[in-house]
């Protein structure tokens, strides 16, 4: 479901939350059309079902959300 590294949480389809930048404000959760973002312990998390629309990336004032390409898949 989620893969973790030192800097963030990567959702299945590539939306990555940088936990060092995320303030847990919840702006991303308000714009997600499929409601797969949630804030836990003051950090946003991506649940299964993300459609990669990018609305969360656009609304994040802290630039904590990015779209990562899976390097394993070609």
Order of alpha helices (4+ residues) and beta strands (2+ residues): beta-beta-beta-alpha-beta-beta-alpha-beta
